[in-house]
Amino acid sequence: MTEATSEQITVTVSVPSNVLSPNGRGVWQQRARAAKHAREEAYYAALAVLGSNWQPWAGRVSLLIRWCAKGRIPDLDNAAARLKHAIDGIVAAGLMRDDDQIAGMRIERGPLDGHPHVELVFERD
């Protein structure tokens, strides 16, 4: 599920694989497969919400990571690392021109309704 307003975009993706963590255990093939899956899933989820007439945002963007899954929330740097490929997919879909536009990031626990997922809420500053 994704939603958009003029100044805020929410893209929902699966909880990223533990192998994408900097401390993740796995051979390079597992990491590559997980990275490709995360990027493609986020790309298509973002395309679904942006639509065909979307113009990429310019300027600063803030990102809220809403972790909607049981268990411990990863710390911010670990969550960002696990979501790097998803963010790359969203940028490739055209939300913004480059991920270096992300000026700030925070993480919070989201509701545990339904299947585990992560909501990436982008807001134009």
N, C-alpha and C positions, 0 to 999 in steps of 0.2 A: 504494500500500500504506500502510495506517495501522495503528497499534497503540495500545493503551491499558493502563495499569495504574491503580490507584486514585490515585496521586500524579503520574503522568506520562502525557502524551498526545503521540503523534507523528503529525503530519499531513504527508504527502508530496505535493508539488506539482511542476509543471514549473519549469525554470529560467525566471525571469521575463525578459521582453523587455528588451533594452537601452534601448528608448525610455522605460521607466519610471525610468531613472536620472536623477538631477538634471542630469547632463551629457548626457543622451540627445538624440539628434537625431531629429526627427520632428515632423510637424504634429499639431495637437491631436486630429484624428480618429484618428490612429494611437495616440496616448497613451490616448485614451478607450476605444478598442476593446481595447487590451492590458490596461488597468485592469479593465474589465468581465470579460474572460476570466479574469484572475487571481483576482478576487474570487469569481466563480461556481465556478471549479475548486476553490478552497480551501473554499468553503462546503459543497459536496457531499462533498468528501473528509472534512471534519470531521464532517458529519452521519453518514457511514457508520461512523465509529469511535465517536461519542458515543452513538448509540442513542436510542431514544425516551424513556427514563426518566432521562436525564442531568439533573443539577442544576448550574447554572452555578457555577463556583468563585468564592468570595469571597476577598478578601485578595491578598497579593502572589504574583506568578508570575514565574518566570525563563524565559528563552527561549534555547535553543541553536539556532543556524542551522547545519545541516550541509550544506555545498555539495558535492554529488556530481556534479561535471562537470569536464571537462578545462579547462585554461587557468587563468588567474589568478583567485583568489578576490577579489571586490570588498572594499574596506575596509568596516568595520562600518557607517558611516553610509550608504554607497552601497548596501550589501546591505539595510539596513533600509528605505531609500527604495524600492528595487525590490520589496520584499516587503510594503510598506504595505497594498496592496489585498488581498493574500492574508491578512494578519493581520486586516484588517477583515472578510473573509469568514468566517474562523474564529470571530471574536467574534459575528458575526451568526448563526452556527450554534448559539451558546449555550455555548461552552467556558467563557467568563468573562463578567462583566457589561460590562466596558469595557476597552479596550486600555491605559488608563492604569494598570492593575494590573500591567503588566509592569515589574518593578523592576530588572531587569538583563538584559543580552543579550550573547551572545558568538557568534563564528563560528569554524568549523573546516572543514577539508577532510574530506569523507567518502569512502567507497570508490567507485571508478569501475566498479562492476559493473552491467552493463545500460545502460539509457538515462540520459542526464543528468537529474538532478532535485535538488530541495532538500527536506531533511527539517527540519521545524519541530518541535522537541521542547520542549514546554511542561511545566514542573514547578512544582508548588505548593510555595511556601516554607513 
